Amino acid sequence: MELIKPDLGLLIWMLISFSVVVYILAKFAWKPILSALRQRERSISKSLEAAQRAKDEMAKIEFGNEKITQLAKTERENLLKEAKEIKNNIIEEAKKTAKQEAKKIVEEARQSVEGEKNQAINEIKNQIASLSVDIAEKIIKQNLGDESTQKSLVDDLIKDIDLN
């Protein structure tokens, strides 16, 4: 029970020892403890500021990344569009060239066929003329085989000449 109801002497000694501890702490420990606390507080606030700056920079980087990604997508779409246009132009040019070549080949074939046709017609005409001369020669030889027939033919021709 003595500790519950302290004596006056004990109370004085406790006050003296507490004062000595407070004086020693104030003289030697408070300043380093307070400076360490202040330093710790400054360190924490600097860390918080650095974290905030890093957060802001990360937001800027993310925005930049989104912007770069969007630009890359746009550039890719433009390149694909250009590639499609180039492909279509090449295909159209190839079609035009093929049509022109086809027309040229058809025209050359038509001219060739026309030339061969004309050549065949001339050849047929020559053969017909030759055959006609041969036939006429045979008919004349047959009809004019004797002298009386030749004389009557000459007389008929002379009559025809006089009439004209």
DOZALUM-38759 format. One record per atom (N, C-alpha, C): residue in one letter; residue number from 1; x, y, z. Coordinates in steps of 0.02 Angstrom, whole numbers, plus 50000, padded with zeros to 5 digits. Atoms other than C-alpha are relative to their C-alpha. Layout:
N
(A; NUM; (X; Y; Z))
...
***
This chain:
164
(M; 1; (50039; 49941; 50000))
(M; 1; (50000; 50000; 50000))
(M; 1; (50042; 50064; 50000))
(E; 2; (49957; 49942; 49999))
(E; 2; (50144; 50113; 50012))
(E; 2; (50005; 50033; 49932))
(L; 3; (49994; 49972; 50067))
(L; 3; (50149; 50133; 49825))
(L; 3; (49936; 50036; 49980))
(I; 4; (50063; 49967; 50017))
(I; 4; (49968; 50183; 49817))
(I; 4; (49998; 50067; 50035))
(K; 5; (49998; 49936; 49963))
(K; 5; (49992; 50318; 49951))
(K; 5; (50073; 50016; 50014))
(P; 6; (49929; 49988; 49989))
(P; 6; (50168; 50381; 49931))
(P; 6; (50012; 50049; 50057))
(D; 7; (49977; 49956; 49946))
(D; 7; (50260; 50468; 50069))
(D; 7; (50021; 50066; 49971))
(L; 8; (49979; 49934; 50022))
(L; 8; (50308; 50648; 50061))
(L; 8; (50073; 49997; 49978))
(G; 9; (49929; 50006; 50016))
(G; 9; (50494; 50604; 50054))
(G; 9; (50009; 49964; 49933))
(L; 10; (49996; 50037; 50063))
(L; 10; (50468; 50478; 49917))
(L; 10; (49977; 50045; 49942))
(L; 11; (50026; 49956; 50050))
(L; 11; (50369; 50606; 49821))
(L; 11; (50052; 50053; 49982))
(I; 12; (49949; 49949; 50014))
(I; 12; (50509; 50735; 49836))
(I; 12; (50057; 49968; 49960))
(W; 13; (49946; 50035; 50036))
(W; 13; (50641; 50609; 49781))
(W; 13; (49977; 49983; 49929))
(M; 14; (50025; 50015; 50068))
(M; 14; (50533; 50560; 49633))
(M; 14; (50000; 50064; 49958))
(L; 15; (50000; 49936; 50035))
(L; 15; (50514; 50744; 49585))
(L; 15; (50071; 50020; 49982))
(I; 16; (49931; 49982; 50013))
(I; 16; (50701; 50772; 49599))
(I; 16; (50028; 49956; 49944))
(S; 17; (49973; 50044; 50051))
(S; 17; (50745; 50618; 49495))
(S; 17; (49965; 50015; 49932))
(F; 18; (50034; 49984; 50061))
(F; 18; (50612; 50664; 49366))
(F; 18; (50028; 50065; 49971))
(S; 19; (49972; 49937; 50023))
(S; 19; (50681; 50842; 49356))
(S; 19; (50069; 49990; 49970))
(V; 20; (49932; 50013; 50026))
(V; 20; (50859; 50775; 49333))
(V; 20; (49994; 49966; 49932))
(V; 21; (50009; 50035; 50064))
(V; 21; (50799; 50658; 49194))
(V; 21; (49976; 50050; 49947))
(V; 22; (50025; 49950; 50047))
(V; 22; (50703; 50802; 49111))
(V; 22; (50056; 50048; 49982))
(Y; 23; (49945; 49954; 50013))
(Y; 23; (50855; 50916; 49127))
(Y; 23; (50051; 49967; 49953))
(I; 24; (49951; 50036; 50042))
(I; 24; (50973; 50784; 49052))
(I; 24; (49971; 49991; 49930))
(L; 25; (50031; 50009; 50065))
(L; 25; (50849; 50748; 48913))
(L; 25; (49997; 50067; 49962))
(A; 26; (50004; 49935; 50031))
(A; 26; (50825; 50935; 48880))
(A; 26; (50069; 50023; 49977))
(K; 27; (49932; 49977; 50015))
(K; 27; (51012; 50967; 48881))
(K; 27; (50030; 49958; 49943))
(F; 28; (49965; 50042; 50049))
(F; 28; (51069; 50818; 48778))
(F; 28; (49955; 49965; 49949))
(A; 29; (50039; 50043; 50044))
(A; 29; (50925; 50723; 48699))
(A; 29; (49946; 50037; 49961))
(W; 30; (50056; 49968; 50035))
(W; 30; (50784; 50843; 48651))
(W; 30; (50021; 50031; 49933))
(K; 31; (49979; 49968; 50063))
(K; 31; (50882; 50941; 48522))
(K; 31; (50013; 49948; 49946))
(P; 32; (49990; 50050; 50053))
(P; 32; (50945; 50785; 48428))
(P; 32; (49935; 49965; 49981))
(I; 33; (50063; 50034; 50015))
(I; 33; (50775; 50701; 48445))
(I; 33; (49956; 50045; 49958))
(L; 34; (50041; 49953; 50038))
(L; 34; (50683; 50857; 48385))
(L; 34; (50029; 50012; 49930))
(S; 35; (49970; 49990; 50066))
(S; 35; (50808; 50887; 48244))
(S; 35; (49990; 49937; 49957))
(A; 36; (50011; 50062; 50037))
(A; 36; (50793; 50703; 48193))
(A; 36; (49927; 49997; 49978))
(L; 37; (50070; 49999; 50018))
(L; 37; (50603; 50721; 48197))
(L; 37; (49986; 50050; 49944))
(R; 38; (50009; 49950; 50053))
(R; 38; (50611; 50880; 48093))
(R; 38; (50030; 49975; 49934))
(Q; 39; (49968; 50026; 50060))
(Q; 39; (50733; 50799; 47974))
(Q; 39; (49957; 49944; 49969))
(R; 40; (50044; 50054; 50023))
(R; 40; (50620; 50647; 47963))
(R; 40; (49937; 50030; 49967))
(E; 41; (50060; 49967; 50027))
(E; 41; (50470; 50763; 47934))
(E; 41; (50016; 50030; 49932))
(R; 42; (49979; 49972; 50065))
(R; 42; (50565; 50854; 47794))
(R; 42; (50010; 49944; 49949))
(S; 43; (49989; 50057; 50045))
(S; 43; (50617; 50688; 47719))
(S; 43; (49934; 49971; 49975))
(I; 44; (50066; 50026; 50018))
(I; 44; (50438; 50625; 47721))
(I; 44; (49965; 50048; 49952))
(S; 45; (50034; 49952; 50044))
(S; 45; (50372; 50787; 47644))
(S; 45; (50034; 50001; 49931))
(K; 46; (49966; 50003; 50065))
(K; 46; (50509; 50781; 47509))
(K; 46; (49981; 49937; 49962))
(S; 47; (50020; 50063; 50032))
(S; 47; (50465; 50601; 47475))
(S; 47; (49930; 50005; 49972))
(L; 48; (50068; 49990; 50024))
(L; 48; (50282; 50647; 47461))
(L; 48; (49998; 50045; 49938))
(E; 49; (49997; 49956; 50059))
(E; 49; (50324; 50790; 47342))
(E; 49; (50029; 49962; 49940))
(A; 50; (49970; 50039; 50054))
(A; 50; (50436; 50674; 47240))
(A; 50; (49949; 49950; 49972))
(A; 51; (50051; 50047; 50022))
(A; 51; (50297; 50545; 47235))
(A; 51; (49947; 50035; 49959))
(Q; 52; (50050; 49962; 50038))
(Q; 52; (50174; 50678; 47178))
(Q; 52; (50027; 50020; 49931))
(R; 53; (49970; 49983; 50064))
(R; 53; (50296; 50737; 47043))
(R; 53; (50004; 49938; 49955))
(A; 54; (49996; 50062; 50039))
(A; 54; (50323; 50557; 46989))
(A; 54; (49932; 49981; 49974))
(K; 55; (50068; 50016; 50021))
(K; 55; (50136; 50531; 46984))
(K; 55; (49979; 50046; 49942))
(D; 56; (50016; 49953; 50054))
(D; 56; (50115; 50689; 46878))
(D; 56; (50037; 49981; 49936))
(E; 57; (49962; 50019; 50059))
(E; 57; (50255; 50635; 46762))
(E; 57; (49974; 49936; 49969))
(M; 58; (50029; 50062; 50025))
(M; 58; (50179; 50461; 46747))
(M; 58; (49936; 50015; 49961))
(A; 59; (50061; 49980; 50035))
(A; 59; (50015; 50543; 46700))
(A; 59; (50018; 50031; 49932))
(K; 60; (49979; 49969; 50063))
(K; 60; (50106; 50648; 46569))
(K; 60; (50026; 49946; 49952))
(I; 61; (49973; 50053; 50043))
(I; 61; (50198; 50494; 46504))
(I; 61; (49943; 49957; 49973))
(E; 62; (50057; 50040; 50024))
(E; 62; (50036; 50395; 46496))
(E; 62; (49962; 50038; 49946))
(F; 63; (50034; 49959; 50051))
(F; 63; (49955; 50540; 46402))
(F; 63; (50042; 50000; 49936))
(G; 64; (49956; 50002; 50058))
(G; 64; (50107; 50546; 46288))
(G; 64; (49997; 49933; 49965))
(N; 65; (50004; 50067; 50029))
(N; 65; (50099; 50359; 46263))
(N; 65; (49935; 49991; 49962))
(E; 66; (50065; 50004; 50035))
(E; 66; (49915; 50369; 46220))
(E; 66; (50001; 50041; 49936))
(K; 67; (49995; 49958; 50059))
(K; 67; (49952; 50511; 46101))
(K; 67; (50043; 49967; 49946))
(I; 68; (49955; 50034; 50047))
(I; 68; (50096; 50415; 46021))
(I; 68; (49964; 49940; 49970))
(T; 69; (50037; 50059; 50024))
(T; 69; (49987; 50259; 46009))
(T; 69; (49947; 50022; 49949))
(Q; 70; (50051; 49975; 50046))
(Q; 70; (49848; 50360; 45927))
(Q; 70; (50032; 50022; 49934))
(L; 71; (49966; 49978; 50060))
(L; 71; (49972; 50439; 45806))
(L; 71; (50024; 49939; 49959))
(A; 72; (49977; 50061; 50034))
(A; 72; (50044; 50267; 45766))
(A; 72; (49941; 49966; 49964))
(K; 73; (50059; 50031; 50031))
(K; 73; (49869; 50199; 45733))
(K; 73; (49979; 50040; 49938))
(T; 74; (50019; 49957; 50056))
(T; 74; (49829; 50348; 45622))
(T; 74; (50049; 49990; 49942))
(E; 75; (49949; 50010; 50051))
(E; 75; (49994; 50327; 45528))
(E; 75; (49992; 49932; 49967))
(R; 76; (50010; 50067; 50027))
(R; 76; (49962; 50141; 45508))
(R; 76; (49940; 49999; 49953))
(E; 77; (50060; 49997; 50042))
(E; 77; (49787; 50175; 45440))
(E; 77; (50015; 50036; 49934))
(N; 78; (49982; 49963; 50061))
(N; 78; (49858; 50304; 45318))
(N; 78; (50042; 49957; 49954))
(L; 79; (49957; 50043; 50041))
(L; 79; (49992; 50182; 45259))
(L; 79; (49959; 49945; 49967))
(L; 80; (50043; 50052; 50029))
(L; 80; (49862; 50045; 45235))
(L; 80; (49957; 50028; 49944))
(K; 81; (50042; 49968; 50051))
(K; 81; (49751; 50166; 45140))
(K; 81; (50041; 50014; 49937))
(E; 82; (49957; 49988; 50057))
(E; 82; (49896; 50218; 45029))
(E; 82; (50017; 49936; 49963))
(A; 83; (49983; 50064; 50031))
(A; 83; (49944; 50037; 45000))
(A; 83; (49941; 49973; 49959))
(K; 84; (50060; 50022; 50037))
(K; 84; (49765; 49995; 44949))
(K; 84; (49992; 50041; 49936))
(E; 85; (50006; 49958; 50059))
(E; 85; (49762; 50144; 44830))
(E; 85; (50051; 49981; 49948))
(I; 86; (49947; 50019; 50046))
(I; 86; (49928; 50094; 44754))
(I; 86; (49983; 49933; 49968))
(K; 87; (50019; 50066; 50026))
(K; 87; (49867; 49914; 44737))
(K; 87; (49946; 50007; 49948))
(N; 88; (50055; 49990; 50047))
(N; 88; (49707; 49971; 44653))
(N; 88; (50025; 50033; 49935))
(N; 89; (49973; 49968; 50060))
(N; 89; (49804; 50086; 44535))
(N; 89; (50039; 49951; 49958))
(I; 90; (49960; 50049; 50037))
(I; 90; (49923; 49946; 44489))
(I; 90; (49954; 49951; 49964))
(I; 91; (50048; 50047; 50030))
(I; 91; (49777; 49828; 44458))
(I; 91; (49965; 50032; 49940))
(E; 92; (50034; 49966; 50055))
(E; 92; (49686; 49957; 44352))
(E; 92; (50047; 50009; 49940))
(E; 93; (49952; 49992; 50054))
(E; 93; (49844; 49994; 44252))
(E; 93; (50013; 49934; 49965))
(A; 94; (49989; 50067; 50029))
(A; 94; (49873; 49808; 44227))
(A; 94; (49941; 49981; 49956))
(K; 95; (50060; 50015; 50040))
(K; 95; (49693; 49788; 44167))
(K; 95; (50001; 50040; 49936))
(K; 96; (49998; 49958; 50060))
(K; 96; (49711; 49935; 44047))
(K; 96; (50052; 49974; 49951))
(T; 97; (49947; 50026; 50043))
(T; 97; (49875; 49868; 43982))
(T; 97; (49980; 49935; 49967))
(A; 98; (50023; 50065; 50027))
(A; 98; (49801; 49694; 43962))
(A; 98; (49947; 50011; 49946))
(K; 99; (50051; 49986; 50051))
(K; 99; (49651; 49766; 43869))
(K; 99; (50032; 50027; 49936))
(Q; 100; (49967; 49972; 50059))
(Q; 100; (49764; 49866; 43755))
(Q; 100; (50038; 49946; 49962))
(E; 101; (49964; 50056; 50032))
(E; 101; (49872; 49714; 43722))
(E; 101; (49952; 49953; 49965))
(A; 102; (50050; 50044; 50030))
(A; 102; (49718; 49609; 43690))
(A; 102; (49973; 50032; 49935))
(K; 103; (50025; 49966; 50060))
(K; 103; (49650; 49740; 43568))
(K; 103; (50052; 49998; 49945))
(K; 104; (49946; 50001; 50049))
(K; 104; (49819; 49748; 43483))
(K; 104; (50007; 49931; 49968))
(I; 105; (49995; 50068; 50026))
(I; 105; (49829; 49559; 43467))
(I; 105; (49941; 49983; 49955))
(V; 106; (50060; 50013; 50041))
(V; 106; (49649; 49550; 43402))
(V; 106; (50006; 50037; 49934))
(E; 107; (49993; 49960; 50062))
(E; 107; (49685; 49689; 43277))
(E; 107; (50052; 49969; 49954))
(E; 108; (49949; 50033; 50041))
(E; 108; (49844; 49603; 43218))
(E; 108; (49973; 49936; 49970))
(A; 109; (50029; 50062; 50025))
(A; 109; (49750; 49438; 43203))
(A; 109; (49950; 50015; 49944))
(R; 110; (50049; 49981; 50052))
(R; 110; (49610; 49525; 43106))
(R; 110; (50035; 50021; 49936))
(Q; 111; (49963; 49979; 50059))
(Q; 111; (49735; 49606; 42990))
(Q; 111; (50033; 49940; 49965))
(S; 112; (49969; 50060; 50028))
(S; 112; (49825; 49442; 42968))
(S; 112; (49948; 49958; 49962))
(V; 113; (50053; 50038; 50032))
(V; 113; (49662; 49353; 42930))
(V; 113; (49977; 50035; 49936))
(E; 114; (50020; 49961; 50059))
(E; 114; (49613; 49493; 42810))
(E; 114; (50050; 49992; 49944))
(G; 115; (49947; 50009; 50050))
(G; 115; (49781; 49480; 42721))
(G; 115; (49998; 49931; 49970))
(E; 116; (50003; 50069; 50025))
(E; 116; (49768; 49291; 42709))
(E; 116; (49938; 49990; 49957))
(K; 117; (50062; 50005; 50039))
(K; 117; (49589; 49309; 42647))
(K; 117; (50010; 50031; 49931))
(N; 118; (49987; 49967; 50065))
(N; 118; (49643; 49433; 42512))
(N; 118; (50047; 49958; 49957))
(Q; 119; (49953; 50042; 50037))
(Q; 119; (49787; 49320; 42465))
(Q; 119; (49964; 49939; 49972))
(A; 120; (50038; 50058; 50023))
(A; 120; (49669; 49171; 42455))
(A; 120; (49954; 50018; 49942))
(I; 121; (50045; 49977; 50053))
(I; 121; (49546; 49270; 42349))
(I; 121; (50039; 50012; 49936))
(N; 122; (49958; 49989; 50060))
(N; 122; (49685; 49325; 42231))
(N; 122; (50022; 49934; 49969))
(E; 123; (49978; 50065; 50024))
(E; 123; (49747; 49148; 42220))
(E; 123; (49942; 49964; 49964))
(I; 124; (50059; 50031; 50031))
(I; 124; (49570; 49086; 42184))
(I; 124; (49985; 50033; 49933))
(K; 125; (50013; 49964; 50062))
(K; 125; (49547; 49223; 42052))
(K; 125; (50049; 49978; 49946))
(N; 126; (49949; 50021; 50049))
(N; 126; (49711; 49173; 41970))
(N; 126; (49985; 49929; 49975))
(Q; 127; (50015; 50068; 50020))
(Q; 127; (49661; 48990; 41972))
(Q; 127; (49938; 49999; 49953))
(I; 128; (50061; 49997; 50041))
(I; 128; (49487; 49033; 41902))
(I; 128; (50017; 50026; 49930))
(A; 129; (49980; 49971; 50065))
(A; 129; (49566; 49140; 41765))
(A; 129; (50037; 49948; 49959))
(S; 130; (49961; 50051; 50035))
(S; 130; (49688; 49002; 41724))
(S; 130; (49954; 49944; 49975))
(L; 131; (50047; 50052; 50020))
(L; 131; (49549; 48872; 41723))
(L; 131; (49954; 50024; 49943))
(S; 132; (50044; 49972; 50053))
(S; 132; (49438; 48987; 41618))
(S; 132; (50036; 50000; 49933))
(V; 133; (49962; 49998; 50063))
(V; 133; (49576; 49009; 41490))
(V; 133; (50008; 49929; 49974))
(D; 134; (49993; 50069; 50021))
(D; 134; (49606; 48821; 41488))
(D; 134; (49935; 49973; 49970))
(I; 135; (50065; 50023; 50024))
(I; 135; (49420; 48786; 41468))
(I; 135; (49983; 50032; 49933))
(A; 136; (50014; 49964; 50062))
(A; 136; (49401; 48920; 41335))
(A; 136; (50042; 49972; 49943))
(E; 137; (49955; 50027; 50050))
(E; 137; (49551; 48851; 41244))
(E; 137; (49975; 49932; 49975))
(K; 138; (50026; 50066; 50018))
(K; 138; (49478; 48675; 41248))
(K; 138; (49935; 50007; 49959))
(I; 139; (50063; 49990; 50037))
(I; 139; (49306; 48738; 41190))
(I; 139; (50015; 50026; 49930))
(I; 140; (49985; 49971; 50065))
(I; 140; (49382; 48840; 41051))
(I; 140; (50032; 49947; 49955))
(K; 141; (49968; 50053; 50040))
(K; 141; (49490; 48695; 40994))
(K; 141; (49947; 49951; 49976))
(Q; 142; (50052; 50047; 50018))
(Q; 142; (49337; 48584; 40996))
(Q; 142; (49954; 50030; 49948))
(N; 143; (50047; 49968; 50046))
(N; 143; (49224; 48708; 40907))
(N; 143; (50034; 50020; 49935))
(L; 144; (49966; 49975; 50060))
(L; 144; (49353; 48771; 40786))
(L; 144; (50048; 49947; 49971))
(G; 145; (49958; 50054; 50023))
(G; 145; (49426; 48605; 40746))
(G; 145; (50002; 49994; 49924))
(D; 146; (50001; 50004; 50073))
(D; 146; (49375; 48609; 40566))
(D; 146; (50000; 50070; 49970))
(E; 147; (49990; 49936; 50032))
(E; 147; (49401; 48748; 40439))
(E; 147; (49934; 50038; 49986))
(S; 148; (50064; 49968; 50015))
(S; 148; (49219; 48783; 40396))
(S; 148; (49973; 50035; 50062))
(T; 149; (50024; 49970; 49938))
(T; 149; (49176; 48819; 40577))
(T; 149; (50041; 50062; 50015))
(Q; 150; (49958; 49942; 49987))
(Q; 150; (49324; 48938; 40592))
(Q; 150; (49979; 50058; 49955))
(K; 151; (50019; 49949; 50048))
(K; 151; (49268; 49030; 40435))
(K; 151; (49934; 50032; 50020))
(S; 152; (50064; 49972; 49980))
(S; 152; (49090; 49050; 40496))
(S; 152; (50008; 50043; 50063))
(L; 153; (49988; 49960; 49939))
(L; 153; (49154; 49113; 40666))
(L; 153; (50031; 50067; 49982))
(V; 154; (49968; 49938; 50021))
(V; 154; (49264; 49243; 40582))
(V; 154; (49949; 50045; 49967))
(D; 155; (50052; 49960; 50033))
(D; 155; (49119; 49300; 40475))
(D; 155; (49952; 50031; 50051))
(D; 156; (50045; 49974; 49948))
(D; 156; (49008; 49319; 40627))
(D; 156; (50033; 50057; 50039))
(L; 157; (49964; 49948; 49963))
(L; 157; (49141; 49420; 40717))
(L; 157; (50006; 50064; 49958))
(I; 158; (49995; 49941; 50043))
(I; 158; (49161; 49535; 40569))
(I; 158; (49934; 50036; 49996))
(K; 159; (50066; 49970; 50001))
(K; 159; (48974; 49565; 40561))
(K; 159; (49989; 50039; 50065))
(D; 160; (50009; 49967; 49935))
(D; 160; (48974; 49607; 40747))
(D; 160; (50042; 50064; 50004))
(I; 161; (49956; 49941; 49998))
(I; 161; (49117; 49730; 40724))
(I; 161; (49970; 50056; 49959))
(D; 162; (50029; 49949; 50042))
(D; 162; (49029; 49820; 40586))
(D; 162; (49939; 50030; 50031))
(L; 163; (50061; 49974; 49968))
(L; 163; (48873; 49838; 40689))
(L; 163; (50017; 50049; 50056))
(N; 164; (49983; 49956; 49944))
(N; 164; (48962; 49922; 40831))
(N; 164; (50025; 50063; 49974))
***
